[in-house]
Amino acid sequence: MHVTHNGFGPDLVEVFGPSQQDGGPELVQLLTPEGERVDHPDFRFDTGGEPEDEVVRGFYRDMVLTRRIDVEATALQRHGELGIWAQLLGQEAAQVGAGRALRPQDFVFPTYREHGVAWCRGVDPLNLLGLFRGVDQGGWDPAANNFGLYTIVIGAQTLHATGYAMGMQRDGVVGTGDPDRDAAVVAHFGDGASSQGDVNEAFIFAASYNAPVVFFCQNNQWAISEPIERQTRIPLYQRALGFGFPGVRVDGNDVLATYAVTQAALQRARDGQGPTFVEAYTYRMGAHTTTDDPTRYRLSDDLERWKLKDPIARVEVYLRRNGLAGDDFFAAVQEEADDLGVHLREGCKALPDPQPLSMFDHVYAEMTEELAAQRDGFAAYLDSFEGAR
């Protein structure tokens, strides 16, 4: 075994090897970057009886519209309409595949970048823009979509997800054998968050209580400016074994494989078999957020290499090559994307500014005496300024 220069621990090349650039031989893949279908011994693309070509066309549409949300929001931020925006460019397949694998009764705990999952759960993207515009704390009802509010604190949502999953166990909606009743939870996080204590604590609790939770890590290779090889000595999915549950690495730019792997992990959780770690091996083609300049810390050659694995392009090639979609379909999707762009641009600028006292409305389910006193004091302060309210 090679060792590092200080004689302690394995060399990174020994651990990762040159093949890790492409995810390594353990990568689950069903659709190659060239748009060719391949088989995998453990996972298959199961559409539940729906026509496969229709499902794949739906995936393509979702990914195109998700990318349009991202592009429009980035432009709105550049024009001063949003304070900041967290880009997902290049991660559409990981999010749409995971989002479409969910059943209505499943629950999602996102980070601040799961715009594609939000789309799949029926959240109006205008509600996402409200958070980044600073006019609300997230304008959607988590119970209405079974999609939690965005979590800005890195990794905190994994503990929330584990606790919620343990609650599902106590509600008797795990392992009953009823497909319309059994439920599971997905906790989304990034490779950088995997270094957080909260995430590792969530792993311990989930394993100890056999909680029905899928830990879905989008490994986009960069924790802001820190590359993945500075965060871990082994591939991320292998960490799960140390906590006592299985891990799997999937091609996060392959929407079919991501769907299949997440579907299997969710079913395992619903059946009462406990947690699974899914590492979606992908790449953040954009910046971490609109305040970030990735050209300062990564090579353009890496970006160009990953552009060849574009998740949307490979599905388009597959559909065209196999005669599953023609120009009319792709033109219709593009027209829908253009309409969505208009909706976002016009809707964002029309979002109302919040009333100052509204900050007290959702602190607790019921107003406490102390909070009411604070609210009254702030109201009196506002009344001292003519027109402030």
C-alpha positions in Angstrom: 0.0 0.0 0.0 1.2 3.5 -0.8 1.3 5.9 2.1 1.2 9.7 2.3 4.3 11.8 2.6 4.1 11.8 6.4 3.9 8.0 6.5 0.3 7.9 7.9 -2.7 6.6 6.1 -3.2 5.6 2.4 -2.4 7.8 -0.5 -5.4 9.3 -2.2 -4.6 7.7 -5.5 -4.5 4.3 -3.7 -7.9 5.0 -2.2 -9.7 6.5 -5.2 -7.8 5.4 -8.2 -7.9 7.1 -11.6 -11.3 5.4 -12.3 -13.0 7.4 -9.6 -13.1 10.3 -12.0 -16.1 8.6 -13.5 -17.5 7.1 -10.3 -15.6 3.9 -10.3 -16.7 0.4 -11.3 -19.3 0.3 -8.5 -21.3 3.1 -10.2 -24.9 2.0 -11.0 -25.8 3.1 -14.5 -28.7 2.3 -16.8 -28.2 5.0 -19.4 -24.7 5.9 -20.6 -23.6 9.5 -21.4 -23.9 8.4 -25.1 -27.6 7.7 -24.6 -27.4 3.9 -24.7 -29.4 1.6 -22.3 -27.3 -0.8 -20.3 -28.4 -3.5 -17.7 -27.4 -3.7 -14.1 -27.5 -7.0 -12.1 -29.1 -5.4 -9.0 -31.3 -2.5 -10.3 -33.8 -2.2 -13.1 -35.9 0.6 -14.4 -39.4 -0.4 -13.2 -42.2 2.0 -14.3 -44.9 0.2 -12.3 -46.8 -0.8 -15.4 -46.8 2.7 -17.1 -45.4 2.8 -20.7 -41.7 3.2 -20.4 -41.3 5.7 -23.3 -44.0 7.9 -21.7 -42.2 7.8 -18.3 -38.9 8.7 -19.9 -40.4 11.6 -21.9 -41.8 12.8 -18.6 -38.4 12.7 -17.0 -37.0 14.7 -19.9 -39.7 17.4 -19.5 -39.1 17.6 -15.8 -35.4 18.1 -16.2 -35.8 20.7 -18.9 -38.3 22.7 -16.8 -36.1 22.3 -13.7 -33.1 23.7 -15.6 -35.2 26.6 -16.8 -36.2 27.4 -13.2 -32.5 27.5 -12.4 -31.5 29.6 -15.4 -34.3 32.2 -14.8 -33.6 32.5 -11.1 -29.9 33.0 -11.8 -30.8 35.8 -14.3 -33.2 37.3 -11.8 -30.5 37.4 -9.2 -28.1 39.1 -11.6 -30.7 41.7 -12.2 -31.1 42.4 -8.5 -34.5 40.8 -8.1 -33.1 38.0 -5.8 -30.6 38.4 -3.0 -28.9 35.1 -3.8 -29.6 31.8 -5.6 -28.3 28.3 -5.1 -27.7 26.8 -8.6 -28.4 23.1 -9.5 -27.1 23.2 -13.1 -26.0 19.6 -13.9 -27.8 18.0 -11.1 -31.3 17.7 -12.7 -31.2 14.0 -13.2 -30.3 13.3 -9.5 -33.2 15.4 -8.3 -35.9 14.4 -10.8 -35.0 10.7 -10.5 -35.2 10.9 -6.7 -38.3 13.1 -6.8 -40.3 10.8 -9.2 -39.4 7.7 -7.1 -41.5 9.1 -4.2 -45.0 8.1 -3.4 -47.5 10.7 -2.2 -47.3 9.6 1.4 -43.5 9.9 1.5 -41.9 13.0 3.0 -38.9 15.0 1.8 -36.5 17.1 3.9 -34.5 19.2 1.4 -31.4 21.5 1.6 -31.7 24.8 -0.2 -30.9 23.4 -3.7 -33.6 20.8 -4.3 -35.5 22.8 -6.9 -36.0 19.8 -9.0 -37.4 17.7 -6.2 -39.7 20.6 -5.3 -40.9 20.7 -8.9 -41.7 17.0 -8.7 -43.6 17.5 -5.5 -45.8 20.2 -7.0 -44.3 23.2 -5.3 -44.8 26.4 -7.4 -41.3 27.6 -8.1 -42.4 31.1 -7.4 -42.5 30.0 -3.8 -38.9 29.1 -4.0 -38.1 32.6 -5.4 -39.9 34.2 -2.4 -37.4 32.7 0.0 -34.4 33.9 -2.0 -36.0 37.3 -2.6 -36.3 37.7 1.1 -40.1 38.2 1.2 -40.9 35.1 3.2 -39.3 32.1 4.9 -40.6 29.7 2.3 -44.1 30.2 1.0 -45.3 26.6 0.7 -47.1 24.4 3.2 -44.9 21.4 3.9 -48.0 19.3 4.8 -49.6 20.0 1.4 -46.8 18.7 -0.7 -45.0 16.4 1.9 -42.0 18.6 1.1 -40.3 20.4 4.0 -39.1 24.0 3.9 -35.6 24.6 2.7 -32.9 24.1 5.3 -30.0 26.7 5.3 -28.2 25.2 8.2 -25.9 22.6 6.6 -26.9 19.0 7.4 -29.5 19.9 10.1 -32.3 18.4 7.9 -30.9 14.9 8.2 -31.7 14.9 12.0 -35.2 16.3 11.2 -35.7 13.5 8.7 -34.6 10.8 11.0 -36.9 12.0 13.8 -39.8 12.2 11.4 -39.1 8.7 10.1 -39.1 7.4 13.7 -42.4 9.1 14.2 -43.7 7.2 11.1 -42.7 4.0 12.9 -44.8 5.0 15.9 -47.7 6.0 13.7 -47.8 2.5 12.3 -47.2 3.4 8.6 -44.1 1.3 8.1 -43.9 -2.4 7.2 -47.7 -3.0 7.1 -47.6 -4.4 3.6 -50.2 -1.8 2.4 -48.6 0.1 -0.6 -51.0 3.1 -0.1 -50.1 3.3 3.6 -46.4 2.5 4.1 -44.3 5.6 4.0 -40.6 6.6 4.1 -38.5 9.8 4.3 -35.8 11.2 2.1 -33.1 13.5 3.5 -31.2 15.4 0.8 -27.7 16.7 1.5 -24.5 17.4 -0.3 -21.0 15.9 -0.1 -19.9 18.9 2.0 -22.6 18.3 4.5 -21.4 14.7 5.0 -18.6 16.2 7.1 -21.1 17.7 9.5 -21.7 16.3 12.9 -25.5 16.4 12.5 -25.3 14.1 9.5 -23.3 11.5 11.3 -25.5 11.7 14.4 -28.5 11.2 12.1 -26.8 8.0 10.7 -26.4 6.7 14.2 -30.0 7.3 15.2 -31.4 6.0 12.0 -29.3 2.8 12.2 -30.0 2.3 15.9 -33.8 2.6 15.5 -34.0 1.1 12.0 -35.7 4.3 10.8 -37.4 4.3 7.4 -35.1 7.1 5.9 -33.1 7.3 2.7 -30.1 9.5 3.0 -29.7 10.9 -0.5 -26.3 12.6 -1.0 -25.7 14.6 -4.2 -22.0 14.4 -4.5 -21.4 17.2 -6.9 -17.6 17.1 -6.2 -17.3 20.4 -4.5 -18.2 21.7 -1.0 -18.1 25.3 -2.1 -14.4 25.4 -3.0 -13.3 22.2 -1.2 -12.9 19.1 -3.5 -14.3 15.8 -2.4 -10.9 14.2 -2.0 -10.2 16.7 0.9 -13.3 15.5 2.7 -13.1 11.7 2.7 -10.5 9.0 2.3 -13.0 6.5 0.9 -16.0 6.9 -1.5 -18.9 8.4 0.4 -21.3 5.6 0.0 -18.9 3.2 1.8 -19.3 5.3 5.0 -22.7 3.8 5.5 -21.3 0.4 6.4 -19.5 1.9 9.4 -22.9 2.9 10.8 -24.6 -0.4 10.0 -26.7 0.1 6.9 -26.1 -0.3 3.2 -24.8 2.3 0.8 -24.9 2.5 -3.0 -23.3 4.8 -5.6 -25.4 5.8 -8.6 -24.7 7.8 -11.7 -26.3 11.0 -10.6 -26.4 12.2 -14.3 -28.5 9.2 -15.2 -32.1 9.8 -14.4 -33.2 6.2 -15.0 -30.6 4.8 -12.6 -31.2 7.4 -10.0 -35.0 6.7 -10.2 -34.4 2.9 -9.9 -31.9 3.1 -7.0 -34.0 5.6 -5.0 -37.2 3.6 -5.7 -35.5 0.5 -4.3 -34.1 2.3 -1.3 -37.5 3.8 -0.5 -39.3 0.5 -0.8 -36.7 -1.1 1.5 -37.5 1.7 4.1 -41.2 1.4 3.7 -40.9 -2.4 4.3 -39.3 -1.7 7.6 -35.8 -2.7 6.6 -34.2 0.5 7.7 -32.0 3.3 6.2 -30.0 3.4 3.0 -27.3 5.8 1.9 -27.6 6.8 -1.8 -24.6 8.7 -3.2 -25.6 10.3 -6.5 -22.3 10.9 -8.2 -22.8 14.1 -10.2 -21.2 17.5 -10.8 -22.1 21.0 -10.0 -21.6 22.7 -13.4 -22.6 26.1 -12.0 -21.4 28.0 -9.0 -22.2 27.0 -5.4 -24.4 30.1 -5.2 -24.5 33.3 -7.2 -21.9 34.8 -4.8 -19.4 32.2 -5.7 -16.7 32.2 -8.5 -15.8 28.6 -9.3 -13.1 29.7 -11.8 -10.9 30.5 -8.8 -10.7 26.9 -7.5 -11.5 24.4 -10.3 -10.1 23.7 -13.8 -12.1 24.4 -16.9 -11.1 21.0 -18.2 -13.1 19.3 -15.5 -16.2 21.3 -16.4 -15.8 20.5 -20.1 -15.4 16.8 -19.3 -18.6 16.8 -17.3 -20.5 18.7 -19.9 -20.2 15.6 -22.1 -22.2 13.8 -19.4 -25.0 16.3 -19.4 -28.1 14.6 -17.9 -30.6 16.2 -20.3 -28.6 15.7 -23.4 -28.2 11.9 -22.8 -32.0 11.5 -22.5 -32.7 13.5 -25.6 -30.2 11.3 -27.5 -31.9 8.2 -26.2 -35.4 9.4 -27.1 -34.4 10.5 -30.6 -32.2 7.5 -31.4 -35.0 5.0 -30.5 -37.8 6.9 -32.2 -39.5 7.6 -28.8 -39.8 11.4 -29.4 -39.6 13.7 -32.4 -39.2 17.4 -33.1 -42.8 18.2 -32.1 -42.3 16.8 -28.6 -39.1 18.7 -28.0 -40.5 21.9 -29.4 -43.5 21.6 -27.1 -41.3 21.1 -24.1 -39.3 24.2 -25.1 -42.5 26.2 -25.5 -43.6 25.1 -22.0 -40.2 26.1 -20.6 -40.5 29.6 -22.2 -44.0 30.0 -20.6 -42.5 29.0 -17.3 -39.8 31.6 -17.7 -42.4 34.3 -18.2 -44.3 33.1 -15.2 -41.1 33.3 -13.0 -40.0 36.7 -14.3 -43.4 38.4 -14.0 -44.3 36.6 -10.8 -41.1 37.3 -9.0 -41.4 41.1 -9.5 -45.0 40.9 -8.3 -44.3 39.1 -5.0 -45.6 41.4 -2.2 -43.3 42.7 0.4 -44.0 41.2 3.9 -45.7 43.1 6.6 -43.3 43.9 9.4 -45.5 42.2 12.1 -45.8 39.0 10.1 -42.4 37.8 11.5 -44.3 36.9 14.7 -47.0 34.8 13.0 -45.3 31.5 12.5 -42.8 31.3 15.4 -45.0 28.9 17.3 -48.2 27.0 16.5 -49.9 29.1 19.2 -49.0 32.6 20.2 -47.3 32.7 23.7 -47.8 35.5 26.1 -44.1 36.5 25.8 -44.2 36.5 22.0 -47.5 38.5 22.1 -45.8 41.1 24.3 -42.9 41.4 21.9 -45.3 41.8 19.0 -47.3 44.5 20.8 -44.0 46.3 21.7 -42.8 46.2 18.1 -46.2 47.3 16.8 -46.1 50.3 19.1 -42.6 51.1 17.8 -43.9 51.0 14.2 -46.8 53.2 15.1 -44.4 55.9 16.0 -43.4 56.2 12.4 -46.2 57.6 10.2 -47.0 55.2 7.4 -44.6 52.5 8.5 -47.4 50.0 8.9 
